[in-house]
Amino acid sequence: MTTTPPALRGFGGFVLVIRFCTELALLAGLAVAGARLGGGVLLDVLAGVLWPALAAVIWMFVVAPKAKRRAPEPTRFFLEVALFGVAALGLIAAGLLVAGIVLGAAGILVAAAVRVWAKDG
């Protein structure tokens, strides 16, 4: 059985492109938060690498459209909200209040928009 990827046409395609951008912002936000909250040069580097790596692994195995063990809805939505929430709180704890609020709000809004306009994503 073959499955076709979601088409990047129309508003649904636009939402999927924005989703990809928010996924990249999630990883960047976790890297920045980890690097600022590490507590020393070695820990800064480790946290700056490991935090986004952990999020990427979770996304790859549970959230991504091609994940072999993709979580069902609404579990997948709550995982996305949790990942963006952790990144937002990490940025806020690192002293980047506005960046944390923007990342958290954008990530959660786009996750909700995907369920409405790009259901295959």
RAQUINOR-V398148 format. One record per pair of residues at least 24 apart in sequence whose C-alpha atoms are under 7 Angstrom apart, sorted by the first residue. I is the first residue (numbers start at 1). J is the second residue. D is the distance in Angstrom with one decimal. If there is no record, write none. Layout:
i: {I | I}
j: {J | J}
d: {D | D}
This chain:
i: {6 | 6 | 12 | 12 | 15 | 15 | 15 | 16 | 16 | 16 | 19 | 22 | 26 | 26 | 27 | 29 | 29 | 30 | 33 | 33 | 33 | 36 | 37 | 65 | 77 | 80 | 81 | 84}
j: {120 | 121 | 117 | 118 | 113 | 114 | 118 | 114 | 118 | 121 | 110 | 107 | 84 | 87 | 52 | 87 | 91 | 87 | 90 | 91 | 94 | 94 | 94 | 121 | 111 | 111 | 108 | 108}
d: {5.8 | 6.4 | 5.0 | 4.6 | 6.9 | 6.3 | 6.9 | 6.9 | 6.8 | 6.8 | 6.0 | 5.8 | 6.4 | 6.5 | 4.9 | 5.9 | 6.7 | 5.3 | 5.2 | 5.0 | 5.8 | 5.9 | 6.1 | 5.9 | 6.8 | 7.0 | 5.6 | 6.8}
